[in-house]
Amino acid sequence: MAKPASGGSGRFRLRIPHVYVLLFIIILIAAFASWVVTPGEYNRVEGPNGRMVVDPESYHNVEPAPIKFFQLFQTVPKGMVEAADIIFFIFIVGASFTVVNATGAIQAGISSATRALKGRERWIIPVIMFLFALGGSIFGMAEETLAFIPVMVPFALSLGFDSITGAAIVLTGAAAGFAAAFMNPFTIGVAQGIAELPTFSGMGFRIVMWIAFLILTVGYVFVYAGKVKANPALSLMYEEDKRNEDEFDIEKLAKLELHHILVLAVLFLAIVVLVWGVVEQGWYIIEIAGLFVTWLYLLASQEN
C-alpha cells in the first residue's frame, strides 16, 4: 500500500499491508491455484519410531477440487479446528509468560544482578544478555523485551556506554536465544509437531548452536561497548546521547522481594519439569500445555 509522504513533496512511500490482508492474499493465491494447477500427492508410509513419512517414489495426480467462493472463507475456521492443539498450546504458553512478566519478577531479577555487579559495569552485559537469551530460547521472548529498553538505555548511559548498547543488550540477547532456541515452543514445538517429530528432539545440537550464537552476540556487544566507553565520540548516537541529561539511579530499580523469588523459583521448577518430561517421559504438546496450565495456577496462587 502506498500513500503520500509527509511534507507535501508528493512522493509516495511503500507501506506494508496489515497482516490479515497478507494472509487473505495468500489464501486467494492458493484458491486460484486450485483451479489452474494439476493437483498431486505423495503416499505416506510408516517410518522409524512409527512416524508417518513421505514415500518419495509415490507421487501421483489426484482429482482436482477447486475452491468455490464461499469455501474460500471457510478455510480459516477449518484450519483452526485442524490445528487446535497447536493454537491453544501457543495461547497457554503465551498467557503463562504474560503472567510472569506482569509480576515484575524478571525486572527485579535483572536489577538484582545489576546491583551485584556494580563497579564491574562491563560484565553486566554478558550476564543480562544471558538472561534474555534464556527467555528467548525457552519461552520465545521477543516483543516482550521492548518494555525493558526504557530501563536499559539510561542504565547503559549511566555506565559510560551509549543508547545503542542499552538497546542491544535487550534486543540482541533475546534474538540470539530465539534464533538458536533449544526449547522454544513457538518455533521448535510447533514445527516439530507439524513434522511429526519427537518434541524437542535434537536438543543437544541446538544447545551447542545456542551457546555459539550467544558467544558471538555477547562478544560483539561487549567489544562495541568497550570501544564506546573508551571513546564516546565513536557512537552513532553521540550527539543525541549528550542531549540526554537524565540521571539514572540504580536504587530506583525494582528490588528483589520474597514474592519475586517465589515466582522465579516456580519458573525454574517449571523449566526442570519440562526438560524431564520431554527427555525422559516423551511429553508432547498436550502434556506440555498441561504443565503450563499448572504453572499458571501456581503463579496465580503466589500473587494471591
N, C-alpha and C positions, 0 to 999 in steps of 0.2 A: 504494500500500500504506500502511496506517495502523497505528500502534502507540501504546500509552500513552506520554505524555510523561514524562520523568523527574521525580522529586519526589513521586510518588504523588497528583498532583492529579486523576487520572482523565481528563485531557484527551488528545485524540488529535492527532497531528501527521502531516502527509502526508509519505510517503517515496517518492521516485521509484523505480520498479522497476528491476531490473538491465537493462542494455542488451539482453541476449539475450531477456529477457522482452518488451521493447518490440518488438524485431524479429519475434518469433514472433506477437505480437498483430497486427502489420501483415500478416504472411503469412496469418493466419486471416481477416482482413477481406478481403484480396484473393481468397482462396479462396471465401469466402462470396459475394462479388460475382460470381464466375464462374458462380454458379447463378441469380442473380436479375437481373443486368444484361445487356441485349442487347448482344453484342459487335459492334464495328465497327472498321474500319481505313482508313487513307489509303494510296493508292499512292505509291510513291517514284519520282522521276524524276531523271535526271542534271542537275545544275545547273552553275553556274560552276566551273571548275577540276576538273571530274569528280566533284564531291561530290554524293552522293545526298541529295535534299531532298524534303520532303513536297509533294505536289500538293494545294493547299487545296480544290480542287473535286472531289476524287475519293473523298470519304468514302462508305463503303457498309457494310451489315451483312454479317457473316460467320457461319459455322456455329458455334453455341455449343460450347465444350469445357470443361465444368465440371470442376473439380479434384476427384479422388477422394481418399479418406482417405490411402492410402499415398503418392500423388503429392504430397501436402502436404509430406511430409518429404524428398522428392527435389528440391524446388525449390532448396534451398540448395546442394547439390553441383552441380546443373546450372548454377546461376547462377555459381558459382565457376569452372566449366570455361569458360563462355562469356566471362567477364571475366578469364581467367587472365593475359593480358598486362598488364592494369592492376593486378591484385592483386600479381603478382610484381614489377612496377615499383615499387609502393609499398614492398614488403618490402626491395628492394635499396637504394632511396634512404634509407629509414629506417635500415637497417643501416650505410650509409656515414656518416650523420650521427652515429649512436651511437658509431662508432669514433673519429670526430674529437673528440667530446665526452669520450671516455674518455682521450684523450691529454693532456688538460689544456691544449691549445694555446689554446683560446678564452679560458679563465680567465686564462692567462698574458698573452695579448694585451691583455685588459681591464686587468689590473693594471699592465702596462707603460704603457698610455695614462694611467692614473690617476697614476702617479708622474711622468710627463712634465708633467702639468698641475697638479701640487701648487703651491698658492698661488693658483691661479685656479680655486677649487673649483667655482664655479657653472657654468663652461664644461665641466666634466667631464660634466654632464648631457646636452647635445646630442651629445657625442662617443660616449658609451656607448650612448645611445638609438639613434643612427645604426647602430652595430654590431648591436644586437639587431634593428633594423628590417630590416637586410640579411639576417640569419639567418631572420627570419620570412618575408621575401619570396622568398628563393631556395631555402631548404631546409625551409620550413614549420615553423620553430622555434616551438613553442608550449609544451606541458607541460614540455619540457626546460629551460625558463627557471626553473622552480621551484628548481632546485639553486643558482641564483645569488642568490636572495633572502637566504639567511642571511649572505652576504658583503656584499651591497649595503646592507642595512638598517643594521647597525652602522657601515658606512662612511659612510652619509648622516648618521647621528647625530654621528659624529666631525667632520663638516664643518659642523655647526650646523644641519642640516636636521632632518626628522623621519622616523620609520619609514615613513610613507606615501610620502614622496619616494623612499626607497630601493626600496620595492616597485614604485612607479610607473615608475621608470627601467627596470626589467626588464620588467614585465608590459605596460605600455602601449607601450613601444618595440617589442617583438616583436609585439604585437597590431596596431599600426598597419601594420607591414610585412606581416603575414599578411593583414589585411583588404584591403589595396590592393596585393597582391603582383603583381609583373610576371613572375615565373618560378617560382612555387610549383608543384612537380609534383603535390602532393596535392590542389590545388584546380583551378588552371588546366589543368594537364596532363591530369588525369582528366576534367574537364568538357569540354574541347575534344576529347579522344579519343572520348567518348560522342557528342558533337555532330558528329563527323567534320569538325572544323575543323582547319586547319593548326596544328601545335603552336606555342603561344605567339604566335600571330598577334595583331595589335593591341597589340603591346608598347609602342609609342610613347605611346599614350593611357594605358596603365596606369602607365608610368613617371611621367607627369605627375601622375596621381592619387596615386601613391606619395609623391611629393615633397610634394604638398598635404597628405596625411594626416600625414606626418612633421612638417611645419612646424607644423600645428595642435596635434599631440600634444606635441611638444617645447616649443612656446611655452607651452602650458598648464602643464606640469610646471615649466618654467623660472620662470614668473611665480609659481606657487604656492610653489616652493622659496625664492624671494627674499622673499616675504611672511613665511614661517615663520622664516627666518633673522633677519629684522628684528624679528619679534615672535613668539617660540616659543609664546606662550600662544594664538595663533590656531589651532594644530594640534589636531585632534580627539584626537590621541594624546599630548597634552602631559603629562598626569599619568602615563600608562603609560611614556612615554619617560624621564621624570625618574627613575623607579624602576630604569631600566636603567643600571647603573653599569659595564657592561663597557667596557673601553678597546679601541679599535680601533687596531691597529698596522699601518700600510700596508706595513711591511717584512716582515710575516708573509705577505703575499700571494705566490702563486707567481711566480717570476721567469721572464722570457722567456729560454729557453735555446735552444741550437742545434737540438735535435730539435723544439722548438715552432716555430721559424722554418721548418724544413723542412716540417712538417705544414701550416702556414699557406701556404707557397709552393705546395704541391701543391693546396691548396684553391683558391687564387687561379687557378692554371693550369687547374683543372677548370672553374671558372666561365667563364674566357675561351674555352676549347674548347667549352663548352656553348653559349654565345652564338653563336660562329662556326658551329657545326654546325646550330643551329636556323635562324639567319638566312640563312646562305649555302648550306648543303647540304640544307636541308629535312628535318632529322632528325625522327624520330617516336619513339614510346615505346620501341621495341626498341633503336634506336641510342643513345638517352639512357641506357637501362638498362645497355647495354654500356659506356658511358663511366663510369658509377658503379661497375661491376664493376672496371674498370681502376683507378679511383681507390682502391677497396678494396685491391687488390693493392699499389699504391704506398704507401698508408698502412701496410699490414702490413709492408712491407719497411723503412719508416722506423723502425718500432717495434722491429724485429729488428736 
